[in-house]
Amino acid sequence: MSGLEIGKEADVCVVGLGPTGRALAHRAMRAGLRVVAVDPRPERLWVPTYSCWVDELPEWLPHGAIASRIDRPVVWTTAERRIERPYCVLSKRGLWDALPLDDATVRAQRARTVEAHRVELADGTEVVAGAVFDTRGQASPGQRRTASAHGIFVDEDRAAPMVTPGEGLMLDWRDQNGAGPDAPPSFLYAVPLGDGTVIFEETSLGLRGGMPQHELRRRTLNRLAAHGIRLRGDEKSEAAHYPLDYAPPKAGPGQVIPFGSRGGMMHPITGYCVADSLSLVDTALDALQRGDDPIRAMWPWQARLVYWMRMRGVYGLGRLTTAQSKSMFDAFFTRPPRQQRALLSAHDDYTALGAALFMTVATTWPFRWRYDLVGWTNRNRWVGYDFGRAADADEIIAAAEELPDHL
């Protein structure tokens, strides 16, 4: 331990020890800063599955943080496409072990008050720090633009008709989820996790309020049944439901520094956050050590413009039908690699992103569908859509198994 006592001044206090908070505390510690980290359960391994493009990861992260690698992931729209860009699933244990906090002071407490230089814990203890980073994630989305997903973990041998080791489905828009053309769209994401299982995750992006878990589960099971995959019945599942429109914070000294998804790093179109946050950890800490504003360093005008343009994209995505979504992604995946990267991951490449968005709209066909993309028509198409009641598991599975295999 560094000998730091709670109540004496620390250089950095990190509130929340998810992957981004733990990375921030770890890198601050490695930079020689006195670090206090606060989390109610700091020893709990993270629950969600985290994935990213391999080239997004910072150089300081060891290879052991990667659990599974897919060199050429697949996109299904009206036809199969290969993305010539390696993708990976992160190992939760490997990532955890790569971010030790041996020389930090870790407090297993809930933060009651979080201020620019002071954090009050639930037991009344105070942490005083030169800078406070808030990495606690986001609140429930309500009726905001939302990412919703339901994942089922399937053994690799059962998953083989759809996904084999080293392969992965980034976006599967085939008409196999039983939703029909007049229902809000969703796609399948399916990748091997490197532990002998494959996650099949039906995903909805951009709907106001999101899509309920019972509907996403029904659609996932329909897809599996369409490929002849029958489950044992005891497979574990994963749920995700979070807002996509958490804006970057305003720059300025003397304030709490939001970081990670709370700090606007949630990608508004893809729902990804961890890789971008990991890549910005050193940017924030370098600015802090120079006496500059970390928010300004992380969010120059170019990055803020990128965020604004991506929000235009998620508004468009959230009002499309399934057929329109396919056409739009068909158009997007014909764009050059730099433009694809600008939309999918680049933090501040505003020129390429502008070209990607313009050309995607311009080449989406039929022409009239472009009006929906830009919001001239059907701006609130899916608002208030009734997804029906939640059926029990046996009823959902039985209904999926009755679907014809050609769906």
C-alpha positions as CSV (number, residue, x, y, z in Angstrom):
1,M,0.0,0.0,0.0
2,S,1.1,3.6,-0.5
3,G,0.4,4.6,3.1
4,L,-2.3,7.0,2.0
5,E,-4.9,7.6,4.7
6,I,-8.5,8.3,4.0
7,G,-9.1,12.0,4.8
8,K,-5.7,13.0,3.7
9,E,-5.4,14.4,0.1
10,A,-5.1,11.9,-2.7
11,D,-4.1,12.8,-6.3
12,V,-7.0,10.9,-7.8
13,C,-10.2,9.4,-6.5
14,V,-12.0,7.0,-8.9
15,V,-15.6,6.3,-8.1
16,G,-16.8,3.0,-9.7
17,L,-14.6,0.0,-10.6
18,G,-16.1,-1.3,-13.8
19,P,-13.5,-2.0,-16.5
20,T,-13.0,1.7,-17.3
21,G,-12.8,2.8,-13.7
22,R,-10.4,0.0,-12.8
23,A,-8.2,0.9,-15.9
24,L,-8.2,4.5,-14.9
25,A,-7.2,3.7,-11.3
26,H,-4.5,1.3,-12.5
27,R,-3.0,3.7,-15.0
28,A,-3.0,6.5,-12.5
29,M,-1.3,4.3,-10.0
30,R,1.3,3.3,-12.6
31,A,1.9,7.0,-13.4
32,G,2.9,7.5,-9.7
33,L,-0.2,9.2,-8.6
34,R,-1.8,8.5,-5.2
35,V,-5.0,6.8,-5.9
36,V,-8.2,6.0,-3.9
37,A,-10.8,3.8,-5.6
38,V,-14.3,3.5,-4.4
39,D,-16.8,0.7,-5.2
40,P,-19.4,-1.2,-3.2
41,R,-18.1,-4.6,-4.4
42,P,-14.5,-4.0,-5.7
43,E,-13.7,-7.7,-5.8
44,R,-16.7,-8.7,-7.9
45,L,-15.8,-9.8,-11.4
46,W,-17.8,-7.9,-14.1
47,V,-21.0,-9.5,-15.5
48,P,-21.4,-8.1,-19.0
49,T,-19.6,-9.4,-22.1
50,Y,-17.2,-6.8,-23.6
51,S,-16.0,-6.8,-27.2
52,C,-14.2,-4.4,-29.5
53,W,-12.1,-4.1,-32.6
54,V,-8.6,-5.3,-31.9
55,D,-7.0,-2.1,-33.3
56,E,-9.0,0.0,-30.7
57,L,-7.1,-1.5,-27.7
58,P,-4.3,0.6,-26.2
59,E,-0.8,-0.8,-26.6
60,W,-0.3,-1.1,-22.9
61,L,-3.0,-3.7,-22.5
62,P,-1.5,-7.2,-22.6
63,H,-2.7,-9.9,-25.0
64,G,-4.1,-11.9,-22.1
65,A,-7.0,-9.5,-22.0
66,I,-8.3,-11.0,-25.2
67,A,-10.4,-14.2,-24.9
68,S,-11.4,-14.8,-28.5
69,R,-10.4,-13.3,-31.8
70,I,-12.3,-13.1,-35.1
71,D,-10.2,-12.1,-38.0
72,R,-12.9,-11.5,-40.5
73,P,-16.4,-11.1,-38.9
74,V,-19.5,-11.6,-41.0
75,V,-22.3,-9.2,-41.7
76,W,-25.6,-10.5,-43.2
77,T,-27.8,-8.0,-44.9
78,T,-29.3,-9.0,-48.2
79,A,-26.1,-11.0,-48.7
80,E,-23.1,-12.2,-46.7
81,R,-20.2,-9.8,-46.3
82,R,-16.8,-10.1,-44.6
83,I,-15.3,-7.2,-42.7
84,E,-11.5,-7.1,-43.1
85,R,-10.8,-6.0,-39.6
86,P,-10.0,-8.2,-36.6
87,Y,-12.5,-8.2,-33.8
88,C,-12.2,-9.7,-30.3
89,V,-14.1,-10.6,-27.2
90,L,-12.3,-9.5,-24.0
91,S,-11.6,-11.9,-21.2
92,K,-13.2,-10.6,-18.0
93,R,-10.7,-12.4,-15.8
94,G,-7.8,-11.5,-18.2
95,L,-8.7,-7.8,-18.3
96,W,-9.1,-7.8,-14.5
97,D,-5.7,-9.4,-13.9
98,A,-4.1,-6.9,-16.4
99,L,-5.3,-4.0,-14.2
100,P,-4.0,-4.7,-10.6
101,L,-4.6,-2.0,-8.0
102,D,-1.8,-3.2,-5.6
103,D,-0.6,0.3,-4.7
104,A,-4.0,2.0,-4.6
105,T,-6.3,2.4,-1.6
106,V,-9.5,0.6,-2.4
107,R,-12.6,1.3,-0.3
108,A,-15.5,-1.2,-0.4
109,Q,-18.1,1.5,0.1
110,R,-20.9,3.2,-1.8
111,A,-20.3,6.8,-2.6
112,R,-23.0,9.0,-1.1
113,T,-21.7,12.4,-2.3
114,V,-19.4,12.9,-5.2
115,E,-17.9,16.4,-5.6
116,A,-15.0,17.9,-7.5
117,H,-12.4,17.3,-4.8
118,R,-14.4,15.3,-2.2
119,V,-16.2,12.0,-2.0
120,E,-18.3,11.1,1.0
121,L,-18.8,7.4,1.6
122,A,-21.9,5.6,3.0
123,D,-20.2,5.2,6.4
124,G,-19.5,8.9,6.6
125,T,-15.8,8.6,5.7
126,E,-14.5,11.4,3.4
127,V,-12.0,11.1,0.6
128,V,-10.3,14.3,-0.4
129,A,-8.5,14.3,-3.8
130,G,-7.0,16.6,-6.3
131,A,-9.3,15.2,-9.0
132,V,-12.4,13.0,-8.8
133,F,-13.4,10.7,-11.7
134,D,-17.0,9.4,-11.7
135,T,-17.1,6.1,-13.6
136,R,-20.3,4.7,-12.2
137,G,-22.1,4.1,-15.4
138,Q,-25.6,5.3,-16.4
139,A,-29.1,5.4,-15.0
140,S,-32.1,3.6,-16.5
141,P,-32.8,5.0,-20.0
142,G,-36.6,5.6,-19.6
143,Q,-37.9,6.7,-23.0
144,R,-34.5,7.8,-24.3
145,R,-32.7,6.2,-27.4
146,T,-31.7,2.9,-26.1
147,A,-29.6,-0.2,-26.7
148,S,-31.4,-3.4,-25.7
149,A,-30.1,-7.0,-26.0
150,H,-30.8,-10.5,-24.8
151,G,-28.0,-13.0,-25.0
152,I,-28.1,-16.8,-24.6
153,F,-24.8,-18.7,-24.0
154,V,-24.8,-21.9,-26.0
155,D,-22.1,-24.7,-26.0
156,E,-19.9,-24.5,-29.1
157,D,-20.9,-27.9,-30.3
158,R,-24.6,-27.0,-30.3
159,A,-23.8,-23.6,-31.9
160,A,-21.8,-25.0,-34.8
161,P,-24.6,-24.8,-37.4
162,M,-24.4,-21.0,-37.1
163,V,-21.0,-20.0,-35.5
164,T,-17.8,-22.0,-35.2
165,P,-14.6,-21.0,-33.3
166,G,-12.8,-18.2,-35.1
167,E,-16.0,-17.1,-36.8
168,G,-18.5,-14.5,-35.7
169,L,-21.7,-12.7,-36.8
170,M,-21.4,-9.0,-36.2
171,L,-24.8,-8.1,-37.7
172,D,-27.3,-10.7,-38.9
173,W,-30.3,-9.1,-40.5
174,R,-31.7,-12.3,-42.0
175,D,-35.5,-12.8,-41.6
176,Q,-35.2,-15.5,-39.0
177,N,-36.3,-13.9,-35.8
178,G,-40.1,-14.3,-36.4
179,A,-40.7,-10.5,-36.0
180,G,-42.3,-9.8,-39.3
181,P,-41.9,-6.7,-41.5
182,D,-44.3,-4.5,-39.5
183,A,-42.5,-4.9,-36.2
184,P,-39.5,-2.8,-34.9
185,P,-36.3,-4.3,-36.3
186,S,-33.5,-6.2,-34.4
187,F,-30.5,-8.1,-35.5
188,L,-28.4,-11.0,-34.2
189,Y,-24.9,-10.7,-32.8
190,A,-23.2,-14.0,-32.2
191,V,-19.5,-14.6,-31.3
192,P,-17.5,-17.3,-29.6
193,L,-16.3,-16.3,-26.1
194,G,-13.2,-18.4,-25.9
195,D,-14.6,-20.5,-23.0
196,G,-16.3,-23.2,-25.0
197,T,-19.5,-21.2,-25.4
198,V,-21.0,-18.8,-28.1
199,I,-23.3,-15.9,-27.2
200,F,-26.3,-15.4,-29.4
201,E,-27.6,-12.0,-28.7
202,E,-30.6,-10.4,-30.4
203,T,-30.1,-6.6,-30.3
204,S,-32.1,-3.5,-30.9
205,L,-30.5,-0.1,-31.3
206,G,-32.0,3.4,-31.2
207,L,-35.6,2.7,-30.2
208,R,-37.1,5.1,-27.7
209,G,-37.3,3.1,-24.5
210,G,-35.8,0.1,-26.1
211,M,-37.2,-3.4,-26.8
212,P,-38.3,-5.6,-23.9
213,Q,-36.3,-8.6,-22.9
214,H,-39.2,-11.1,-23.5
215,E,-39.4,-10.0,-27.1
216,L,-35.7,-10.1,-27.6
217,R,-35.5,-13.6,-26.1
218,R,-38.3,-14.8,-28.3
219,R,-36.5,-13.5,-31.4
220,T,-33.2,-15.1,-30.3
221,L,-34.8,-18.5,-29.8
222,N,-36.6,-18.2,-33.2
223,R,-33.2,-17.7,-34.9
224,L,-31.6,-20.7,-33.2
225,A,-34.6,-22.9,-34.1
226,A,-34.3,-21.7,-37.8
227,H,-30.8,-23.3,-37.8
228,G,-31.9,-26.4,-36.0
229,I,-30.2,-25.5,-32.7
230,R,-32.0,-27.0,-29.8
231,L,-31.2,-25.9,-26.3
232,R,-30.8,-28.0,-23.2
233,G,-32.9,-25.6,-21.2
234,D,-30.4,-24.6,-18.5
235,E,-28.3,-22.2,-20.6
236,K,-27.3,-18.9,-18.9
237,S,-28.5,-15.6,-20.4
238,E,-27.5,-12.0,-20.3
239,A,-29.6,-8.8,-20.5
240,A,-28.6,-5.3,-21.6
241,H,-30.7,-2.2,-21.5
242,Y,-29.0,1.2,-21.5
243,P,-29.2,4.7,-23.0
244,L,-27.2,5.7,-26.1
245,D,-27.5,9.4,-25.8
246,Y,-25.4,10.3,-22.8
247,A,-23.6,13.4,-24.1
248,P,-20.0,14.4,-23.5
249,P,-19.5,16.6,-20.4
250,K,-18.8,20.4,-20.7
251,A,-15.2,21.3,-20.3
252,G,-14.0,23.4,-17.4
253,P,-11.9,23.1,-14.3
254,G,-13.2,22.6,-10.7
255,Q,-15.8,19.8,-11.4
256,V,-16.2,16.1,-11.2
257,I,-14.8,14.4,-14.3
258,P,-17.3,11.9,-15.7
259,F,-15.6,9.0,-17.5
260,G,-16.6,6.0,-19.4
261,S,-20.3,5.7,-20.4
262,R,-21.1,8.4,-17.8
263,G,-18.6,10.6,-19.6
264,G,-20.2,10.4,-23.1
265,M,-17.9,7.6,-24.3
266,M,-20.8,5.2,-25.1
267,H,-20.9,5.0,-28.9
268,P,-24.4,6.3,-29.9
269,I,-24.8,3.9,-32.8
270,T,-23.0,0.7,-31.7
271,G,-23.5,0.9,-27.9
272,Y,-19.8,0.1,-27.4
273,C,-17.9,1.9,-24.7
274,V,-15.0,0.0,-23.1
275,A,-12.4,0.2,-25.9
276,D,-12.8,4.0,-26.4
277,S,-12.6,4.5,-22.6
278,L,-9.5,2.4,-22.3
279,S,-7.8,4.4,-25.1
280,L,-8.7,7.7,-23.4
281,V,-7.4,6.8,-19.9
282,D,-3.8,8.1,-20.6
283,T,-5.2,11.2,-22.4
284,A,-7.1,12.2,-19.3
285,L,-4.2,11.4,-16.9
286,D,-1.6,13.2,-19.0
287,A,-3.8,16.3,-19.0
288,L,-4.2,16.1,-15.3
289,Q,-0.5,15.8,-14.7
290,R,0.1,18.8,-16.9
291,G,-2.4,20.9,-15.0
292,D,-4.8,20.9,-18.0
293,D,-8.5,20.1,-18.1
294,P,-8.9,16.3,-18.7
295,I,-12.4,16.9,-20.2
296,R,-11.1,19.3,-22.7
297,A,-8.2,16.9,-23.6
298,M,-10.6,14.0,-24.2
299,W,-13.2,16.0,-26.0
300,P,-11.7,18.5,-28.5
301,W,-14.2,20.0,-30.9
302,Q,-13.4,17.3,-33.5
303,A,-14.6,14.6,-31.1
304,R,-17.7,16.5,-30.1
305,L,-18.6,16.9,-33.8
306,V,-18.2,13.2,-34.3
307,Y,-20.5,12.6,-31.3
308,W,-23.1,15.0,-32.8
309,M,-23.0,13.3,-36.2
310,R,-23.3,9.8,-34.7
311,M,-26.4,11.0,-32.8
312,R,-27.9,11.9,-36.1
313,G,-27.2,8.4,-37.2
314,V,-28.8,6.7,-34.1
315,Y,-31.9,8.9,-34.6
316,G,-32.2,7.6,-38.1
317,L,-31.5,4.0,-37.1
318,G,-34.3,4.1,-34.5
319,R,-37.0,4.8,-37.0
320,L,-36.3,2.3,-39.8
321,T,-38.1,-0.9,-40.7
322,T,-36.2,-4.2,-41.1
323,A,-36.1,-3.8,-44.8
324,Q,-34.8,-0.2,-44.6
325,S,-32.2,-1.3,-42.0
326,K,-30.9,-3.9,-44.4
327,S,-30.7,-1.4,-47.3
328,M,-28.9,1.2,-45.1
329,F,-26.3,-1.3,-43.9
330,D,-25.9,-2.6,-47.4
331,A,-25.0,0.9,-48.4
332,F,-22.7,1.5,-45.4
333,F,-20.6,-1.6,-45.8
334,T,-19.7,-0.6,-49.4
335,R,-17.9,2.4,-47.9
336,P,-14.1,2.5,-47.8
337,P,-12.4,1.1,-44.7
338,R,-11.5,4.5,-43.2
339,Q,-15.1,5.6,-43.5
340,Q,-16.3,2.4,-41.8
341,R,-13.8,2.9,-39.0
342,A,-14.9,6.5,-38.6
343,L,-18.5,5.4,-37.9
344,L,-17.8,2.3,-35.9
345,S,-14.9,3.4,-33.7
346,A,-12.7,6.4,-34.5
347,H,-13.0,9.1,-31.8
348,D,-12.4,12.2,-33.8
349,D,-12.3,11.5,-37.6
350,Y,-15.0,13.9,-38.5
351,T,-14.2,14.3,-42.2
352,A,-14.4,10.5,-42.9
353,L,-17.5,10.2,-40.7
354,G,-19.3,13.0,-42.6
355,A,-18.5,11.3,-45.9
356,A,-19.7,7.9,-44.6
357,L,-23.0,9.3,-43.4
358,F,-23.7,11.3,-46.5
359,M,-22.8,8.5,-48.9
360,T,-24.8,5.9,-46.8
361,V,-27.9,8.1,-47.1
362,A,-27.2,8.9,-50.8
363,T,-26.9,5.2,-51.8
364,T,-29.7,3.7,-49.7
365,W,-32.4,2.4,-52.0
366,P,-35.3,2.9,-52.8
367,F,-34.9,6.6,-52.8
368,R,-37.9,7.3,-50.7
369,W,-36.4,5.5,-47.7
370,R,-33.8,8.2,-47.4
371,Y,-36.6,10.5,-46.1
372,D,-37.0,8.2,-43.1
373,L,-33.2,8.1,-42.5
374,V,-33.0,11.9,-42.2
375,G,-36.2,12.3,-40.3
376,W,-38.4,13.9,-42.9
377,T,-41.0,11.1,-42.6
378,N,-41.9,8.5,-39.9
379,R,-39.9,10.4,-37.3
380,N,-41.7,8.6,-34.4
381,R,-42.5,5.4,-36.3
382,W,-42.1,2.9,-33.3
383,V,-43.1,5.2,-30.4
384,G,-45.7,3.4,-28.3
385,Y,-45.4,0.0,-30.1
386,D,-47.1,-2.8,-28.2
387,F,-44.8,-5.8,-27.8
388,G,-47.4,-7.9,-26.1
389,R,-47.1,-9.8,-22.9
390,A,-44.1,-11.8,-21.7
391,A,-44.6,-15.5,-22.2
392,D,-43.0,-18.1,-20.0
393,A,-39.8,-19.9,-21.2
394,D,-41.5,-23.1,-22.2
395,E,-44.1,-21.3,-24.3
396,I,-41.4,-19.3,-26.1
397,I,-39.3,-22.4,-26.9
398,A,-42.3,-24.3,-28.1
399,A,-43.4,-21.5,-30.4
400,A,-39.8,-21.2,-31.8
401,E,-39.6,-24.9,-32.6
402,E,-42.8,-24.7,-34.6
403,L,-41.4,-22.2,-37.0
404,P,-40.4,-23.5,-40.5
405,D,-36.7,-23.9,-41.0
406,H,-36.7,-21.6,-44.1
407,L,-37.5,-18.4,-42.1
